[in-house]
Structures are given as structure tokens and as C-alpha cells.
Amino acid sequence: MRMIAKMHLAYANAIETVKNKKGQNTIEYLFMLGIIVVVVGIVGGLIKAFMPELFDSVKAKIMGEAGNL
């Protein structure tokens, strides 16, 4: 009978541990933020690598307009 009581107590403790999700949301949001930062960095690098003339054109227009102020 003691063995059954110990098993029941262990089962109850395991269920309580699984239900305790304190801090889980913070970890999930940080993980998602990290993934977004990595994806944006990769996409930005690819865009810059494949379209340097676009960046040069935009830079020249900004510098030209800044000189007119």
C-alpha cells in the first residue's frame, strides 16, 4: 500500500511540475525575437549583396537632397 501512495505522490508532483509554466512566456518571446532578428539580418544582407546599385542610388539621392537644405 505504501508503494501505491508513493507512486501517487510522485505522479501528483510530476503533474504539478508540468502545469507550472512560470516564466515560459518570457522565454518564448525572447526566442521569437531572436529568430526575427536573425531572419531580418540575413534578408538585409542578401538584399544588400544583390542590389548594391539600389543602395548607392538611394544614398546619392539622400546626400543630394541633404546638400540642398
PETABEL-V825516 format. One record per residue. N is the residue number from 1. OMEGA is omega in radians with two decimals (999 if undefined). NEAR is the number of other ideal C-beta (glycine too) atoms within 12 Angstrom. D_CENTER is the distance of its C-alpha to the mean C-alpha in whole Angstrom. Layout:
# PETABEL-V825516
n/omega/near/d_center
N/OMEGA/NEAR/D_CENTER
N/OMEGA/NEAR/D_CENTER
This chain:
# PETABEL-V825516
n/omega/near/d_center
1/3.12/7/50
2/-3.13/8/48
3/3.12/9/45
4/3.12/10/44
5/3.11/11/44
6/3.12/12/42
7/3.12/13/40
8/3.11/14/39
9/3.11/14/38
10/3.12/14/35
11/3.14/14/34
12/3.11/14/34
13/3.13/14/32
14/3.12/13/30
15/3.14/12/29
16/3.12/13/28
17/3.13/12/26
18/-3.12/11/24
19/-3.11/11/24
20/-3.08/11/23
21/-3.11/12/19
22/3.12/10/19
23/-3.09/10/16
24/-3.11/13/14
25/3.14/11/12
26/3.14/12/11
27/-3.14/13/10
28/3.14/13/8
29/3.10/13/6
30/3.11/14/5
31/3.12/14/4
32/3.11/14/3
33/3.10/14/2
34/3.12/14/3
35/3.14/14/4
36/3.13/14/5
37/3.13/14/6
38/-3.13/14/8
39/3.13/14/9
40/3.10/14/11
41/3.13/14/12
42/-3.14/14/14
43/3.10/15/15
44/3.10/15/16
45/3.11/14/18
46/3.12/13/19
47/-3.14/15/21
48/-3.13/17/22
49/-3.06/13/24
50/-3.10/12/25
51/-3.11/15/26
52/3.14/14/28
53/3.09/12/31
54/3.13/14/29
55/3.11/16/27
56/3.11/13/31
57/3.13/13/32
58/3.13/16/30
59/3.14/15/30
60/3.13/14/34
61/3.13/14/34
62/-3.12/14/32
63/3.12/13/34
64/3.13/12/37
65/3.11/11/37
66/3.11/10/36
67/3.14/9/39
68/-3.13/8/41
69/999/7/40
